[in-house]
């Protein structure tokens, strides 16, 4: 397998890891959002556990792919003991360990609580939150952030949790739009919208400070990193506009038309936008960086 082939596999597996993390974090948060509707808990539980199990598997696969890319000896290089040991002892191995432990904690807490109501107040719920935090902290172990201040690590951890909460909540919201009565669906969307305002402010502040610390906002129009960063900002702007349309027009229209189908369709488009943002983020963290 050529080097460029490994780059594509690294990109794909990292993107899948991001998608799984979003499902895990967003799925867990949705138990609080839907606490008035226990009829949806079984669906949310399956969604969250599936994301956690897949995340655990894909995290391990991504590490093996990184080993293969380092060994450059074809498929067998993924299992090269020497290269595996070298990478495991690096920051990549440390980040992988945090993610594996985080996903493992999430899986165990979900299984232990599968028969209880996830009201957001149980002990295992807080254990699951710890798993999410461990996964978010893993992002501070690699890249330029690893050499920066504690404040930068805290900002990145918060940015990661808020981003994946938003991206991972879109599928549960789509379920709500399709399965709940219009009045119930409207209530859920209204609550989500109020929380999302705070989340968006946090995302903008954390993301803006981090990007300035990494680049000083210099050369964004003349570098490859700047191009991908500006593309990400444009996509985020687009998804914010769509979220505004949901809050101002589509959510009120649920009660007016006694139907949430238009909102459900729009949520699917928002989900695609979110996946695109994670794809661009994958390129930013894998192929380009502030040094470029």
Backbone as CSV, one residue per row, in Angstrom:
resi,resn,N_x,N_y,N_z,CA_x,CA_y,CA_z,C_x,C_y,C_z
1,UNK,0.842,-1.197,0.000,0.000,0.000,0.000,0.877,1.247,0.000
2,UNK,0.681,2.130,-0.947,1.493,3.326,-1.072,1.169,4.309,0.049
3,UNK,2.077,5.294,0.223,1.907,6.260,1.299,0.594,7.024,1.157
4,UNK,0.297,7.459,-0.088,-0.942,8.208,-0.288,-2.159,7.364,0.050
5,UNK,-2.079,6.061,-0.209,-3.184,5.179,0.168,-3.363,5.159,1.681
6,UNK,-2.259,5.105,2.412,-2.340,5.119,3.873,-2.966,6.412,4.361
7,UNK,-2.636,7.541,3.704,-3.215,8.817,4.107,-4.741,8.776,4.047
8,UNK,-5.266,8.180,2.974,-6.709,8.101,2.816,-7.338,7.200,3.873
9,UNK,-6.674,6.104,4.195,-7.207,5.194,5.212,-7.156,5.851,6.592
10,UNK,-6.073,6.566,6.871,-5.970,7.306,8.135,-7.089,8.342,8.230
11,UNK,-7.314,9.072,7.128,-8.384,10.059,7.098,-9.749,9.422,7.370
12,UNK,-10.021,8.315,6.680,-11.332,7.673,6.800,-11.573,7.145,8.212
13,UNK,-10.576,6.472,8.778,-10.760,5.903,10.113,-10.869,6.997,11.172
14,UNK,-10.124,8.092,11.001,-10.231,9.199,11.956,-11.621,9.839,11.874
15,UNK,-12.119,9.998,10.650,-13.465,10.558,10.469,-14.515,9.667,11.116
16,UNK,-14.357,8.357,10.970,-15.288,7.421,11.610,-15.211,7.521,13.127
17,UNK,-14.000,7.713,13.656,-13.859,7.904,15.104,-14.642,9.135,15.544
18,UNK,-14.529,10.221,14.782,-15.253,11.448,15.113,-16.762,11.213,15.096
19,UNK,-17.250,10.506,14.085,-18.684,10.236,14.002,-19.163,9.415,15.200
20,UNK,-18.364,8.440,15.595,-18.729,7.606,16.746,-18.723,8.408,18.043
21,UNK,-17.752,9.290,18.190,-17.714,10.126,19.386,-18.940,11.023,19.443
22,UNK,-19.318,11.577,18.294,-20.504,12.441,18.276,-21.744,11.653,18.676
23,UNK,-21.859,10.411,18.201,-23.002,9.581,18.581,-23.011,9.269,20.059
24,UNK,-21.831,9.009,20.621,-21.732,8.681,22.039,-22.094,9.884,22.915
25,UNK,-21.479,11.033,22.626,-21.719,12.239,23.438,-23.145,12.754,23.235
26,UNK,-23.566,12.850,21.968,-24.914,13.337,21.689,-25.991,12.400,22.193
27,UNK,-25.734,11.097,22.066,-26.705,10.126,22.554,-26.873,10.200,24.057
28,UNK,-25.765,10.328,24.779,-25.829,10.435,26.234,-26.590,11.691,26.653
29,UNK,-26.284,12.828,26.004,-26.952,14.083,26.346,-28.444,14.020,26.049
30,UNK,-28.828,13.231,25.066,-30.232,13.161,24.664,-31.110,12.519,25.727
31,UNK,-30.518,11.721,26.619,-31.310,11.144,27.698,-31.884,12.241,28.593
32,UNK,-31.113,13.319,28.761,-31.614,14.450,29.543,-32.679,15.214,28.764
33,UNK,-32.437,15.398,27.479,-33.377,16.136,26.645,-34.728,15.430,26.542
34,UNK,-34.703,14.087,26.505,-35.923,13.312,26.319,-36.430,12.668,27.611
35,UNK,-36.036,13.213,28.758,-36.385,12.561,30.019,-37.895,12.493,30.253
36,UNK,-38.672,13.352,29.570,-40.127,13.308,29.700,-40.768,12.271,28.781
37,UNK,-39.935,11.630,27.949,-40.475,10.695,26.959,-39.738,9.357,27.028
38,UNK,-39.987,8.568,28.082,-39.283,7.283,28.261,-39.537,6.288,27.140
39,UNK,-40.566,6.513,26.334,-40.828,5.594,25.219,-39.692,5.596,24.206
40,UNK,-38.871,6.655,24.209,-37.754,6.760,23.260,-36.448,6.237,23.850
41,UNK,-36.437,5.888,25.133,-35.190,5.521,25.801,-34.513,4.306,25.173
42,UNK,-35.307,3.308,24.785,-34.705,2.107,24.208,-33.992,2.424,22.899
43,UNK,-34.586,3.314,22.087,-33.937,3.727,20.846,-32.653,4.505,21.125
44,UNK,-32.733,5.424,22.091,-31.548,6.205,22.453,-30.448,5.315,23.002
45,UNK,-30.838,4.312,23.794,-29.849,3.408,24.374,-29.135,2.619,23.285
46,UNK,-29.899,2.120,22.309,-29.288,1.371,21.204,-28.373,2.266,20.378
47,UNK,-28.816,3.479,20.123,-28.016,4.442,19.359,-26.698,4.740,20.064
48,UNK,-26.776,5.002,21.361,-25.579,5.379,22.112,-24.627,4.204,22.281
49,UNK,-25.161,3.029,22.633,-24.300,1.856,22.794,-23.644,1.485,21.469
50,UNK,-24.404,1.539,20.370,-23.838,1.234,19.049,-22.699,2.187,18.722
51,UNK,-22.880,3.482,19.013,-21.830,4.467,18.746,-20.592,4.190,19.596
52,UNK,-20.805,3.802,20.864,-19.678,3.531,21.763,-18.909,2.282,21.343
53,UNK,-19.636,1.218,21.013,-18.981,-0.029,20.606,-18.213,0.186,19.297
54,UNK,-18.862,0.826,18.333,-18.180,1.114,17.071,-16.990,2.043,17.301
55,UNK,-17.149,3.015,18.213,-16.048,3.919,18.518,-14.859,3.191,19.106
56,UNK,-15.116,2.238,19.995,-14.036,1.447,20.594,-13.292,0.656,19.517
57,UNK,-14.061,0.018,18.621,-13.463,-0.795,17.556,-12.692,0.079,16.567
58,UNK,-13.308,1.175,16.124,-12.682,2.031,15.118,-11.457,2.749,15.693
59,UNK,-11.483,3.072,16.980,-10.307,3.673,17.611,-9.119,2.722,17.544
60,UNK,-9.370,1.447,17.861,-8.307,0.452,17.745,-7.849,0.286,16.307
61,UNK,-8.795,0.276,15.379,-8.456,0.144,13.958,-7.630,1.328,13.481
62,UNK,-8.021,2.526,13.921,-7.267,3.724,13.523,-5.827,3.656,14.006
63,UNK,-5.633,3.157,15.220,-4.266,3.017,15.731,-3.470,2.047,14.867
64,UNK,-4.081,0.909,14.504,-3.383,-0.072,13.660,-3.055,0.510,12.288
65,UNK,-3.961,1.320,11.765,-3.708,1.978,10.477,-2.534,2.944,10.598
66,UNK,-2.480,3.661,11.706,-1.331,4.566,11.931,-0.033,3.772,12.020
67,UNK,-0.103,2.595,12.633,1.078,1.718,12.689,1.482,1.313,11.277
68,UNK,0.506,0.905,10.456,0.786,0.507,9.087,1.379,1.629,8.271
69,UNK,0.862,2.852,8.463,1.397,4.001,7.739,2.836,4.290,8.147
70,UNK,3.156,4.035,9.411,4.515,4.252,9.904,5.466,3.186,9.382
71,UNK,4.988,1.937,9.350,5.844,0.830,8.903,6.069,0.864,7.399
72,UNK,5.038,1.258,6.623,5.117,1.337,5.162,5.553,0.007,4.544
73,UNK,5.008,-1.092,5.059,5.347,-2.413,4.511,4.091,-3.169,4.085
74,UNK,3.049,-2.420,3.756,1.822,-3.074,3.337,0.908,-3.396,4.509
75,UNK,-0.091,-4.236,4.228,-1.100,-4.576,5.236,-0.479,-5.195,6.479
76,UNK,0.538,-6.032,6.293,1.179,-6.701,7.433,1.846,-5.710,8.382
77,UNK,2.174,-4.515,7.864,2.822,-3.511,8.695,1.945,-3.012,9.825
78,UNK,0.624,-3.192,9.685,-0.294,-2.778,10.749,-0.070,-3.558,12.032
79,UNK,0.569,-4.733,11.918,0.768,-5.604,13.074,2.251,-5.782,13.396
80,UNK,3.074,-4.851,12.892,4.506,-4.885,13.168,4.736,-4.584,14.651
81,UNK,5.265,-5.536,15.427,5.417,-5.342,16.885,6.284,-4.143,17.237
82,UNK,7.377,-3.939,16.479,8.271,-2.833,16.787,7.587,-1.500,16.552
83,UNK,6.957,-1.338,15.385,6.279,-0.085,15.063,5.106,0.158,16.016
84,UNK,4.431,-0.930,16.389,3.315,-0.817,17.313,3.793,-0.305,18.668
85,UNK,4.913,-0.829,19.120,5.479,-0.411,20.400,5.920,1.047,20.363
86,UNK,6.526,1.439,19.246,6.991,2.825,19.099,5.813,3.794,19.136
87,UNK,4.765,3.480,18.371,3.623,4.382,18.295,2.840,4.396,19.605
88,UNK,2.743,3.237,20.269,2.010,3.172,21.531,2.706,4.011,22.601
89,UNK,4.013,4.127,22.512,4.768,4.914,23.476,4.786,6.398,23.166
90,UNK,4.137,6.784,22.065,4.101,8.188,21.662,2.801,8.849,22.112
91,UNK,2.636,10.103,21.736,1.406,10.823,22.070,0.184,10.200,21.387
92,UNK,0.394,9.580,20.229,-0.705,8.898,19.532,-1.227,7.741,20.379
93,UNK,-0.312,6.980,20.957,-0.708,5.881,21.823,-1.423,6.367,23.068
94,UNK,-0.948,7.477,23.626,-1.592,8.039,24.829,-3.017,8.477,24.514
95,UNK,-3.198,9.149,23.359,-4.538,9.587,22.963,-5.441,8.386,22.715
96,UNK,-4.885,7.357,22.092,-5.668,6.143,21.830,-6.116,5.491,23.131
97,UNK,-5.226,5.441,24.113,-5.552,4.844,25.404,-6.696,5.605,26.080
98,UNK,-6.625,6.937,26.063,-7.693,7.744,26.660,-9.031,7.444,25.988
99,UNK,-9.023,7.330,24.654,-10.277,7.082,23.937,-10.810,5.681,24.217
100,UNK,-9.935,4.701,24.237,-10.385,3.337,24.520,-10.982,3.237,25.917
101,UNK,-10.318,3.861,26.892,-10.845,3.847,28.253,-12.179,4.596,28.301
102,UNK,-12.246,5.752,27.629,-13.471,6.533,27.613,-14.638,5.767,27.022
103,UNK,-14.416,5.141,25.872,-15.478,4.341,25.253,-15.835,3.146,26.137
104,UNK,-14.831,2.530,26.738,-15.084,1.387,27.617,-15.940,1.776,28.807
105,UNK,-15.627,2.922,29.420,-16.416,3.417,30.554,-17.856,3.687,30.117
106,UNK,-18.021,4.289,28.942,-19.359,4.569,28.427,-20.157,3.290,28.203
107,UNK,-19.519,2.296,27.591,-20.206,1.031,27.312,-20.659,0.363,28.600
108,UNK,-19.747,0.284,29.583,-20.084,-0.366,30.852,-21.199,0.379,31.586
109,UNK,-21.136,1.711,31.582,-22.170,2.487,32.282,-23.522,2.332,31.600
110,UNK,-23.520,2.270,30.264,-24.779,2.094,29.533,-25.391,0.718,29.806
111,UNK,-24.558,-0.306,29.783,-25.056,-1.661,30.037,-25.572,-1.780,31.468
112,UNK,-24.849,-1.180,32.415,-25.263,-1.258,33.821,-26.571,-0.514,34.070
113,UNK,-26.866,0.486,33.236,-28.060,1.308,33.459,-29.168,1.023,32.463
114,UNK,-29.054,-0.050,31.701,-30.008,-0.281,30.611,-31.440,-0.466,31.096
115,UNK,-31.635,-0.860,32.369,-32.989,-1.081,32.879,-33.498,0.075,33.729
116,UNK,-32.684,1.088,33.892,-33.093,2.229,34.710,-33.403,3.424,33.823
117,UNK,-34.142,4.361,34.387,-34.486,5.569,33.647,-33.309,6.532,33.701
118,UNK,-32.857,6.976,32.529,-31.726,7.893,32.464,-32.233,9.317,32.642
119,UNK,-32.446,9.697,33.877,-32.961,11.033,34.158,-31.851,12.071,34.247
120,UNK,-30.606,11.619,34.196,-29.490,12.549,34.331,-29.048,12.707,35.765
121,UNK,-29.596,11.897,36.680,-29.258,12.049,38.091,-28.665,10.774,38.687
122,UNK,-28.577,9.693,37.912,-28.061,8.442,38.452,-26.541,8.459,38.498
123,UNK,-25.988,7.618,39.387,-24.534,7.544,39.531,-23.870,7.136,38.221
124,UNK,-24.449,6.141,37.535,-23.842,5.651,36.301,-23.883,6.701,35.190
125,UNK,-24.833,7.618,35.285,-24.882,8.700,34.304,-23.636,9.574,34.443
126,UNK,-23.239,9.853,35.677,-22.043,10.662,35.901,-20.780,9.893,35.513
127,UNK,-20.816,8.587,35.679,-19.698,7.761,35.216,-19.584,7.865,33.694
128,UNK,-20.745,7.847,33.010,-20.753,7.978,31.552,-20.205,9.336,31.126
129,UNK,-20.542,10.397,31.873,-20.005,11.730,31.579,-18.484,11.720,31.694
130,UNK,-17.972,11.007,32.701,-16.521,10.871,32.857,-15.910,10.244,31.610
131,UNK,-16.580,9.223,31.048,-16.095,8.601,29.822,-16.011,9.603,28.689
132,UNK,-17.026,10.465,28.569,-17.023,11.494,27.521,-15.870,12.475,27.720
133,UNK,-15.626,12.850,28.962,-14.540,13.792,29.265,-13.184,13.173,28.913
134,UNK,-13.005,11.889,29.225,-11.748,11.214,28.892,-11.521,11.211,27.380
135,UNK,-12.585,10.969,26.622,-12.461,10.984,25.165,-12.081,12.382,24.688
136,UNK,-12.713,13.413,25.255,-12.408,14.781,24.849,-10.968,15.159,25.204
137,UNK,-10.507,14.718,26.375,-9.134,15.022,26.806,-8.118,14.391,25.853
138,UNK,-8.481,13.272,25.225,-7.545,12.598,24.313,-7.088,13.520,23.197
139,UNK,-7.922,14.487,22.825,-7.566,15.403,21.742,-6.485,16.391,22.158
140,UNK,-6.271,16.541,23.452,-5.239,17.466,23.930,-3.862,16.799,23.997
141,UNK,-3.800,15.511,23.712,-2.544,14.773,23.856,-1.693,14.776,22.594
142,UNK,-2.267,15.197,21.481,-1.536,15.189,20.217,-1.595,16.564,19.562
143,UNK,-0.738,16.763,18.564,-0.749,18.009,17.809,-0.135,19.165,18.576
144,UNK,-0.398,20.384,18.065,0.195,21.577,18.652,-0.357,21.875,20.043
145,UNK,-1.603,21.458,20.295,-2.212,21.733,21.596,-1.405,21.088,22.721
146,UNK,-0.801,19.935,22.452,-0.052,19.210,23.486,1.105,20.036,24.025
147,UNK,1.612,20.996,23.222,2.724,21.838,23.665,2.259,23.204,24.161
148,UNK,0.953,23.421,24.239,0.445,24.729,24.632,0.014,24.730,26.097
149,UNK,-0.641,25.804,26.519,-0.955,26.003,27.931,-2.127,25.137,28.384
150,UNK,-2.308,25.079,29.714,-3.436,24.353,30.289,-4.754,24.972,29.830
151,UNK,-4.792,26.297,29.707,-5.998,26.968,29.246,-6.393,26.486,27.855
152,UNK,-5.401,26.310,26.976,-5.674,25.823,25.623,-6.271,24.423,25.666
153,UNK,-5.758,23.581,26.548,-6.283,22.221,26.681,-7.716,22.228,27.182
154,UNK,-7.989,23.116,28.156,-9.356,23.226,28.690,-10.310,23.715,27.610
155,UNK,-9.881,24.710,26.843,-10.717,25.254,25.770,-10.987,24.201,24.709
156,UNK,-9.968,23.426,24.357,-10.156,22.385,23.344,-11.094,21.299,23.853
157,UNK,-10.922,20.900,25.114,-11.805,19.881,25.696,-13.259,20.349,25.653
158,UNK,-13.495,21.604,26.037,-14.846,22.151,25.999,-15.367,22.221,24.563
159,UNK,-14.512,22.649,23.647,-14.901,22.761,22.234,-15.287,21.398,21.669
160,UNK,-14.522,20.376,22.018,-14.789,19.021,21.547,-16.131,18.528,22.075
161,UNK,-16.368,18.685,23.372,-17.612,18.203,23.976,-18.831,18.920,23.399
162,UNK,-18.732,20.235,23.226,-19.856,21.000,22.687,-20.130,20.642,21.233
163,UNK,-19.063,20.486,20.451,-19.229,20.128,19.041,-19.889,18.774,18.888
164,UNK,-19.386,17.779,19.598,-19.926,16.430,19.461,-21.319,16.322,20.086
165,UNK,-21.610,17.140,21.107,-22.974,17.173,21.643,-23.945,17.609,20.556
166,UNK,-23.584,18.669,19.855,-24.466,19.197,18.811,-24.619,18.198,17.663
167,UNK,-23.490,17.732,17.131,-23.535,16.819,15.981,-24.250,15.510,16.328
168,UNK,-24.008,15.013,17.539,-24.588,13.731,17.927,-26.038,13.815,18.352
169,UNK,-26.543,15.037,18.598,-27.937,15.207,19.011,-28.890,15.276,17.821
170,UNK,-28.358,15.445,16.619,-29.222,15.648,15.453,-30.038,14.402,15.116
171,UNK,-29.433,13.222,15.242,-30.194,12.002,14.964,-31.314,11.789,15.990
172,UNK,-31.053,11.924,17.295,-32.159,11.830,18.256,-33.259,12.861,17.999
173,UNK,-32.885,14.069,17.579,-33.889,15.078,17.260,-34.736,14.643,16.068
174,UNK,-34.086,14.022,15.093,-34.809,13.501,13.931,-35.804,12.421,14.357
175,UNK,-35.375,11.567,15.289,-36.275,10.543,15.835,-37.480,11.203,16.502
176,UNK,-37.207,12.252,17.290,-38.291,12.944,17.987,-39.283,13.552,17.004
177,UNK,-38.749,14.143,15.925,-39.626,14.775,14.935,-40.520,13.754,14.239
178,UNK,-40.064,12.525,14.138,-40.825,11.493,13.438,-41.733,10.674,14.356
179,UNK,-41.357,10.531,15.633,-42.067,9.593,16.504,-42.948,10.258,17.557
180,UNK,-42.648,11.485,17.920,-43.437,12.143,18.955,-44.614,12.899,18.345
181,UNK,-45.610,13.141,19.157,-46.736,13.963,18.730,-46.240,15.389,18.488
182,UNK,-46.928,16.147,17.629,-46.466,17.503,17.321,-46.210,18.365,18.553
183,UNK,-47.091,18.301,19.557,-46.896,19.112,20.762,-45.632,18.686,21.507
184,UNK,-45.427,17.376,21.598,-44.236,16.863,22.292,-42.967,17.198,21.510
185,UNK,-43.017,17.018,20.200,-41.869,17.330,19.355,-41.504,18.802,19.449
186,UNK,-42.525,19.661,19.461,-42.289,21.105,19.574,-41.609,21.442,20.896
187,UNK,-42.042,20.774,21.972,-41.443,21.019,23.289,-39.956,20.640,23.281
188,UNK,-39.631,19.472,22.730,-38.239,19.014,22.683,-37.381,19.994,21.889
189,UNK,-37.870,20.411,20.725,-37.103,21.317,19.874,-36.907,22.670,20.547
190,UNK,-37.926,23.111,21.282,-37.823,24.391,21.988,-36.749,24.338,23.072
191,UNK,-36.743,23.263,23.838,-35.726,23.100,24.883,-34.336,23.002,24.267
192,UNK,-34.222,22.211,23.205,-32.924,22.069,22.534,-32.441,23.419,22.011
193,UNK,-33.359,24.197,21.450,-32.985,25.496,20.905,-32.433,26.433,21.964
194,UNK,-33.022,26.415,23.144,-32.535,27.281,24.226,-31.137,26.864,24.669
195,UNK,-30.916,25.555,24.788,-29.589,25.071,25.178,-28.579,25.349,24.073
196,UNK,-29.005,25.201,22.818,-28.101,25.373,21.684,-27.547,26.792,21.602
197,UNK,-28.320,27.779,22.050,-27.829,29.159,22.029,-26.576,29.290,22.877
198,UNK,-26.622,28.710,24.071,-25.456,28.737,24.971,-24.298,27.951,24.363
199,UNK,-24.616,26.792,23.768,-23.582,25.948,23.160,-22.893,26.677,22.014
200,UNK,-23.663,27.348,21.177,-23.087,28.070,20.037,-22.137,29.162,20.508
201,UNK,-22.529,29.890,21.540,-21.643,30.926,22.092,-20.334,30.291,22.578
202,UNK,-20.459,29.158,23.276,-19.262,28.462,23.757,-18.385,27.979,22.622
203,UNK,-19.001,27.449,21.577,-18.248,26.971,20.418,-17.485,28.106,19.743
204,UNK,-18.159,29.222,19.541,-17.528,30.362,18.860,-16.372,30.912,19.682
205,UNK,-16.592,31.059,20.991,-15.538,31.603,21.853,-14.342,30.658,21.910
206,UNK,-14.591,29.383,22.198,-13.496,28.412,22.302,-12.775,28.257,20.967
207,UNK,-13.537,28.116,19.889,-12.927,27.945,18.572,-12.141,29.161,18.136
208,UNK,-12.678,30.360,18.395,-11.979,31.578,18.011,-10.668,31.755,18.755
209,UNK,-10.701,31.523,20.071,-9.477,31.665,20.874,-8.437,30.637,20.455
210,UNK,-8.854,29.403,20.245,-7.914,28.351,19.858,-7.288,28.629,18.499
211,UNK,-8.105,29.038,17.529,-7.555,29.310,16.200,-6.575,30.478,16.242
212,UNK,-6.849,31.473,17.088,-5.921,32.597,17.206,-4.614,32.161,17.863
213,UNK,-4.723,31.314,18.895,-3.519,30.831,19.563,-2.649,30.007,18.611
214,UNK,-3.300,29.259,17.719,-2.554,28.385,16.804,-1.963,29.130,15.611
215,UNK,-2.677,30.131,15.121,-2.247,30.785,13.875,-1.989,32.273,14.003
216,UNK,-2.540,32.911,15.041,-2.467,34.368,15.110,-3.295,35.018,14.021
217,UNK,-4.094,34.190,13.321,-4.918,34.646,12.184,-4.058,35.299,11.101
218,UNK,-2.841,34.779,10.955,-1.921,35.286,9.939,-1.805,34.257,8.815
219,UNK,-1.879,34.694,7.593,-1.681,33.819,6.444,-2.834,32.879,6.152
220,UNK,-4.017,33.189,6.664,-5.153,32.296,6.445,-5.561,32.243,4.971
221,UNK,-5.311,33.335,4.239,-5.704,33.383,2.830,-4.617,32.856,1.900
222,UNK,-3.471,32.542,2.451,-2.358,32.126,1.588,-1.787,30.755,1.951
223,UNK,-2.401,30.064,2.884,-1.889,28.755,3.299,-2.960,27.693,3.128
224,UNK,-2.504,26.449,3.014,-3.437,25.331,2.887,-4.257,25.172,4.161
225,UNK,-3.608,25.352,5.299,-4.331,25.264,6.567,-5.415,26.330,6.634
226,UNK,-5.078,27.552,6.195,-6.042,28.635,6.201,-7.251,28.335,5.329
227,UNK,-7.002,27.715,4.159,-8.108,27.366,3.267,-9.091,26.424,3.946
228,UNK,-8.564,25.348,4.559,-9.440,24.364,5.196,-10.116,24.939,6.432
229,UNK,-9.404,25.811,7.155,-10.012,26.439,8.336,-11.161,27.354,7.922
230,UNK,-10.947,28.144,6.854,-12.002,29.033,6.377,-13.180,28.239,5.817
231,UNK,-12.886,27.097,5.171,-13.965,26.229,4.683,-14.791,25.709,5.858
232,UNK,-14.102,25.314,6.918,-14.812,24.836,8.108,-15.676,25.945,8.698
233,UNK,-15.134,27.161,8.777,-15.889,28.291,9.320,-17.122,28.558,8.460
234,UNK,-16.970,28.454,7.131,-18.101,28.682,6.228,-19.188,27.636,6.451
235,UNK,-18.790,26.369,6.610,-19.768,25.309,6.856,-20.457,25.491,8.200
236,UNK,-19.679,25.909,9.196,-20.268,26.172,10.509,-21.271,27.314,10.406
237,UNK,-20.899,28.366,9.639,-21.828,29.470,9.426,-23.118,29.012,8.767
238,UNK,-22.985,28.104,7.795,-24.157,27.589,7.090,-25.057,26.786,8.024
239,UNK,-24.428,25.969,8.873,-25.232,25.148,9.776,-25.884,26.021,10.860
240,UNK,-25.237,27.128,11.216,-25.845,28.060,12.163,-27.074,28.738,11.550
241,UNK,-26.952,29.086,10.270,-28.107,29.681,9.575,-29.261,28.684,9.545
242,UNK,-28.937,27.420,9.241,-29.976,26.390,9.197,-30.606,26.193,10.570
243,UNK,-29.781,26.219,11.614,-30.309,26.084,12.977,-31.230,27.262,13.315
244,UNK,-30.866,28.445,12.820,-31.726,29.603,13.031,-33.069,29.464,12.332
245,UNK,-33.048,28.905,11.120,-34.288,28.649,10.380,-35.164,27.670,11.151
246,UNK,-34.532,26.645,11.732,-35.286,25.686,12.542,-35.973,26.393,13.710
247,UNK,-35.194,27.190,14.427,-35.704,27.813,15.659,-36.790,28.844,15.362
248,UNK,-36.595,29.640,14.314,-37.504,30.759,14.047,-38.722,30.381,13.207
249,UNK,-38.568,29.361,12.348,-39.644,29.068,11.407,-40.187,27.638,11.507
250,UNK,-39.289,26.638,11.424,-39.765,25.260,11.323,-40.337,24.726,12.632
251,UNK,-39.725,25.084,13.760,-40.259,24.621,15.052,-41.642,25.227,15.332
252,UNK,-41.842,26.554,15.166,-43.196,27.097,15.341,-44.203,26.500,14.360
253,UNK,-43.715,26.106,13.172,-44.618,25.551,12.160,-45.141,24.164,12.537
254,UNK,-44.477,23.495,13.477,-44.928,22.163,13.893,-46.350,22.228,14.431
255,UNK,-46.594,23.174,15.336,-47.929,23.304,15.922,-48.912,23.914,14.928
256,UNK,-48.409,24.836,14.104,-49.296,25.503,13.148,-49.862,24.523,12.125
257,UNK,-49.013,23.567,11.698,-49.438,22.605,10.676,-49.678,21.206,11.237
258,UNK,-49.451,21.069,12.565,-49.648,19.773,13.227,-48.834,18.664,12.558
259,UNK,-47.604,19.038,12.114,-46.757,18.095,11.385,-45.308,18.538,11.506
260,UNK,-44.424,17.583,11.813,-43.000,17.895,11.967,-42.158,17.342,10.828
261,UNK,-42.799,16.952,9.722,-42.078,16.309,8.634,-41.057,17.248,7.980
262,UNK,-41.429,18.523,7.807,-40.487,19.471,7.196,-39.251,19.631,8.074
263,UNK,-39.459,19.682,9.368,-38.322,19.804,10.282,-37.460,18.547,10.226
264,UNK,-38.085,17.381,10.173,-37.331,16.124,10.110,-36.454,16.082,8.869
265,UNK,-36.986,16.525,7.737,-36.205,16.550,6.494,-35.038,17.523,6.610
266,UNK,-35.290,18.682,7.195,-34.236,19.680,7.360,-33.158,19.201,8.326
267,UNK,-33.555,18.428,9.348,-32.576,17.883,10.299,-31.627,16.908,9.618
268,UNK,-32.137,16.160,8.636,-31.266,15.260,7.880,-30.204,16.056,7.121
269,UNK,-30.612,17.173,6.531,-29.658,18.022,5.821,-28.636,18.605,6.790
270,UNK,-29.110,19.002,7.976,-28.190,19.529,8.991,-27.200,18.455,9.422
271,UNK,-27.668,17.206,9.514,-26.784,16.099,9.864,-25.696,15.919,8.809
272,UNK,-26.056,16.033,7.537,-25.076,15.929,6.454,-24.051,17.064,6.541
273,UNK,-24.534,18.260,6.866,-23.619,19.385,7.047,-22.661,19.108,8.205
274,UNK,-23.196,18.563,9.293,-22.355,18.234,10.441,-21.290,17.210,10.097
275,UNK,-21.662,16.198,9.309,-20.696,15.192,8.884,-19.624,15.816,7.995
276,UNK,-20.011,16.803,7.184,-19.046,17.501,6.336,-18.071,18.313,7.175
277,UNK,-18.590,18.958,8.230,-17.720,19.721,9.124,-16.700,18.811,9.794
278,UNK,-17.155,17.627,10.223,-16.227,16.670,10.833,-15.217,16.161,9.820
279,UNK,-15.626,16.041,8.550,-14.702,15.610,7.502,-13.613,16.664,7.280
280,UNK,-14.008,17.931,7.234,-13.027,19.009,7.071,-12.101,19.070,8.284
281,UNK,-12.671,18.868,9.470,-11.854,18.831,10.686,-10.835,17.700,10.619
282,UNK,-11.241,16.572,10.047,-10.327,15.439,9.885,-9.141,15.821,9.024
283,UNK,-9.402,16.534,7.939,-8.310,16.993,7.066,-7.403,17.953,7.821
284,UNK,-8.016,18.869,8.583,-7.229,19.846,9.345,-6.306,19.173,10.352
285,UNK,-6.781,18.124,11.000,-5.990,17.481,12.053,-5.071,16.387,11.524
286,UNK,-5.233,16.008,10.251,-4.446,14.909,9.729,-3.421,15.346,8.682
287,UNK,-3.865,16.116,7.710,-3.009,16.437,6.570,-2.381,17.810,6.625
288,UNK,-3.075,18.758,7.249,-2.536,20.110,7.322,-2.558,20.569,8.766
289,UNK,-1.779,21.594,9.046,-1.719,22.140,10.398,-1.182,23.551,10.335
290,UNK,-1.160,24.240,11.472,-0.668,25.618,11.484,0.734,25.761,10.888
291,UNK,1.565,24.723,11.043,2.925,24.797,10.524,2.960,24.871,9.002
292,UNK,1.875,24.369,8.341,1.829,24.407,6.895,1.450,25.786,6.364
